[in-house]
Amino acid sequence: MMKPVLVVLYVPLALTAVSLPAMAGDVPRDLLKPTNLPCNTKADEDEPHVTSGGNVLYYSSNTKGKLDLYVSTRANARQKWGPGKIPDDYLQTKGDDSSVFVLADGRYPQYLVYASKKDNREQGANFDLYVAVRQGPGKAFSAPTPVQATATAEDEMHPWITADGKELYFSRKTKDRWRVFVAPRPNPFGPVAGDPKPIDELPPDFHHATLTPDGRTMYLQGPLGKSRWGLFVSKKSKDGWGKPEPLDALNHPDGPTGERSPNLSRDGSLLYFASDRPGGQGGLDLYAIETKELTKKKGRKSCRLRLSVGGRGSCRARATRLGRSLALPICRLTSAGLISRSAATPRPASRASGPCGPRRQ
């Protein structure tokens, strides 16, 4: 009878996600936990946008059977967002309304750009960008008029105006799928935009751009496969926009839709988005996370995993940090002969502390 042998494997944490099979239902331990906003309901909440003052949140919801604009407010940044309400102005139409961007608070006339199907609820009707104006504090936004320079027979959505007011970014659904376009704005404080051009360096279906105040970092949504969306980041250089990189620490592996509709606070400190990840109120919910959490570099750590390999078909494992999600796949690989028992070098167990916590016998 073969006696059990104690072996110790050093497993780099950074490699486990690609080198070992994942257990069903496992969620990465280092996945970031964004804040679920209090205005969420069992319906879908999508397309968040916070105005420059930081205390007014626009979003869309299908609570009443079509996409309507809603607004949530708070007294200050330390308070919770209040329940969403349909705004008392002329923005609502008979068609779907979504994707708001509001120019700077406190400057009038103040313009609001959004996507709408307006009065056309027929199947196949397309979204266009519209602009409304408010003439003073406490005034209602006017009835919307189309942004003529961007209007086509295709869908145009997701407006984002740069911090200097000189460029309008938006998404257009072309024959090559969703693409990001950018249009010049001759008057940074006005409603007019010039002829748009596509950003060719961004691949198809990477869209819904939102930019940091310096205009050098873009967050956007893109395909993850299996008809799911995820959030990505692209950096601008002298050669243009770089390859979008996924925000793996934020994109949740579960949820039929995934993460979408990124929208930065005006100072770039918070990223708002929509997700149907587990733990929400139902359907798509609105979330927020500090952008500094997205840029933290995680160190490459190792964890000593003890495997007690016995006779034929037996394998016992324990890991102080990685647990079943790592130990059991290694056991399966060992039992299947993909990891040689003889290749592991026995080491005496230690009680010292390490990156995985106290190491016990």
N, C-alpha and C positions, 0 to 999 in steps of 0.2 A: 504493500500500500504506500502510495506516495505521500510523504509528509508535507504539510502546508509550508510554503516558503514566503517570508515577508519581503516584499520588494518596494522600492520607492521610485516613483516616476516624477521627474520635473517637467511640468506642463506649462508652457507660456500661455497666459490667459488670452493674449491677443490672438492666438492661433486657434483657440478652441472652437470658435464660431464656424470656421471653414474646414477644420480638419476632423471634426467629430460629428456624428449625426445628432440632430436635436431631438429631444424628447417631445412628444406631442403635448401641446398646451404649455410648454415652457416659455417663459418670458425672460429675456436677458436681464441679469441683475443690475447692470449699469444703465438701463433705460431711464431716460429723464422723465420726471413726473410734472407735466404742466398743470396749471390751475384751471379747473372747470369753472366757467363763469356762471354767476348766480341767475342770469337771465335765461338760461337754457330751459327748454321744456321737452315734452315727449315728441314734439314735432321736430322737423329739421331746422336748425339754425345754421346759417352759412354766410360767407362773404363779410367778415367783420371789418370795420374801419373806424378808428378812433380819431377824432378831430385834433387839431394842434394844441388845444387847451387841455387835452387829456381827460376830459370829464363828460364827453358825449360820444356814445358808441352807436354807429349805424350798422345794421346787418339785415339780412333777408331771412324770411321764414315762410314755410308753406302751411302754417296753422289753418288758414282759411281756404285751402285747396289750390291756391296759386302762390307764386312768389310775390310777397309784399315786403316793402321796406318797413323796418322797425327801428326805434331809437330807444336806447337805455341811457340814463344819466346817473351821475353821482355828484356829491358836493365837492369832493376832492379826491386825490389819488389814494388816500388812506381808507376811503369808504368803499363798500361793495357796490357793484352795479345794481341798479334798480330793475324792476320788471320792464320788459320791452313793451312799447306802445307804438301804434301807427301814428306818424307825425301829422300834426294839424297844418297841412299846407297842400300844395297842388301837385306833389310828386307822385301820388298814387295814380295808377292808370288801370284800365280794364285788362291789360296784358300783364305779363310777368315783369317785375321790377327787381333789380339787384345791383350789386357791385358799385357802391358809392365811393366817391372821393370828394372831400370838401377842402377848398382852399383855406388859407390861414384864418383862424378866428380873430375877431376884433378889427378886421379891415373890410370896409364896405365901399362899393358893392361886393358881396361875397358870393362866389360861384360854387355850385355843386354839380359834379359830373357823375352820371350813372348810366347803367345799361338797362334798356327797357324794350319790350315788344309793343309798348304803347297801347293803342286801342285794338291791336290785331291779335286775337286769341286763336286764329285759325292754325290748324296743324301745319307745321313747316314754317311758321312765321319766324323771322330772325330778330336777334337782338341788335340794336344800334346804340351808339352813345348819344346821350342827351345832356343838356346843360340847363340848370335853373339858377336864378339869381335872387339874393336877399338884399334888400336895400338898407337895412339897419338892424340893430340889436332888437330882438323880440319880434321882428317881422317874419312873415311866412315866406318860404321860397316860392317863386313864381311858377307858372305852368312851364314845363320843359320844352325846349326847342332842340332839334337835332344838331349835332356837331357835323357839319356838312363835309368837312375834309376827310373824315374817317368813315363815312357811311357807304356801305356797299350792300350787295345782296347776301353777303356772308354774315355770320355772327361776329359782332365786336363787343367785347366785355372787358372788365378788370382794369379800369383806368388808374393810373398812378402818375402824379405830377411831381417832378423833381423838386428838391428843396429850394433851388434858385428860380423855380417857376418857368424855366426855359424849354422844358421837354415834357411831352405827354407820352408815357408808355401805355400800351394796351394790348389785349390779345385779340387775334382774328382767327377764325376757324377756316382755313384755306383748304384747297384740294390736297395739300400735304399735311393736313391735320392742324392742330392749334400752333400758332406762331406768335412770337412777340414782335410788335411793331413800335416804332418811336416816331413822333411828329414834333417839329419845332413849334415853339410858341413865341411869336414876336412880342407880345405883351405879357410879361410874367404874371400880371394880376388880372388879365382879361380872360374872356371865354373862347378866344379864337385859337385854332391850331392850323398848322400848315400841312403839306402833303406828307403822309407817313411813309416810312421805309422799313422793311423787315430787318431784324437782327439776324443775319445769315449764320453767324457763328454758333448760335444756339440751336440744338437739334429740334426736329419736329416734336410736338406735344410737350415741350418744356415751355411753360407760359405762366401767366398770372404773376407778373413781376412786381416786386416791391423793393425799393432801394434805400440804402442808408443815406444820411444827410450829405456825406461827402461824394455820393454817387459812384463809389468804387466797389460796393458789395451789393449783390442782388440775391434776394431769396425768391424762389419760384417753385411751382409744383411741376412734377414730372412723373412719367410712368414707372411703376415698380414691377410690372408683370401681373398676369392673372387679373387684368382689368382693375388693378388697384393703383391709387395715387400715393405719392410721397413728397416730402419737402426736400428741396435741394438748395445749394448755395453756389454762386458763380462770382468770380473775382475779375475786375476789369484791369487790363494792362494796356500798354501802348499798342498791342496787337488786337485789342478788342476784348470781348467777354470770353472768359475761359470755360472749360468744360464743367458743366454742373456736377457737383459732388453731393451725394445723398447725405442727409442728416440722420445717420444711422442710430444715433443715441436718442433721437426724437421720434422717428418713424416707428410706430407700433406694428408688430407682426400680425396682429389680429384686426378684425373690422373689415367688412366687405368693400368699403370705399377707401379707407385709409386716411391719410392726412392731405388736406388741400386748402386752397384759398388763403395763402400767407398774406399778412398785412402788418407792416411795422408801425409802431408808434412813431410820431413825427421826429422824436429825438433818437430813434433807432435802438432804444433800450429794451423794448418789449416786442416780441413777435406774437401776433394773434393769428389764429388759424382755426379751421374746422376739422373735426375728426369724428368717426363713429367707433373709436376704440372702446374696449370694455370699461365699465365703470361710469358711463355718462348717464344722462337723463333719458336717452332714447334717440335713435336716428343720429343725424349729425349734430354735434354740440360745438360750442365755441370754447376755445382754450387760449391761454396766454402763458408765455415763458420768457424769462429774461434772456436776452441774446448773449450775455456773457457766459451763460451756462452752455451755449452751443459752441463756444470757442475754447473751452477748457480742454487741455491736452491730458489724456489719460495715460499714465505710465504703464510700461510693459512689466507686469508682475508675473511671478511664478508661484505655484502652489504645490507643495509636496503632497502627492496623492499616494496613500498606502494601499496596496493591493495584497490581499492574502490569497494566494493562488494555491488551491489544493489539488486533489486528484482530478480525474477526467470530468469535465463539465462543471467543475465548481469554481466559483470566483466570489470573493467577498471584498468590498471596497469601502473606504470612507475618506472623505475629504472635508477639511474644516470649513472651506468656503464654497467649493464648487458643487458639492452634494451630488444628488442623483443625476442631474443633467449632464455631469461629466463622468461620474464614477461608473454608472451602468453602461453607457456606450463603450467605455474602455473594457469593461468586463466582457461585453459581447464580442468586441474585437479580439480579446485574448482567447475566449472560448472558441472563436471561429478560426483561430490560428493566424490572424492578421497581425497580432503583436506576439512576438516570441517570448515565452516565459524565460528562456535561457538568456535572452538579450538584456533583461532587466538586471541591474546590479544591486544585490542586497545591501542595505545601509542600516545602521542602528537607528532606531527612532530617537527623536530629540524632543525635549520639552520646551525648547526655546521658542520665542515668539517670532512670527514672520509676517509677510503680507497677507496671509490667510488667517491670521489670528493665532492664538496659542496652539501649538502643536502637541497633541497628547498621544500617549501610547495606544 
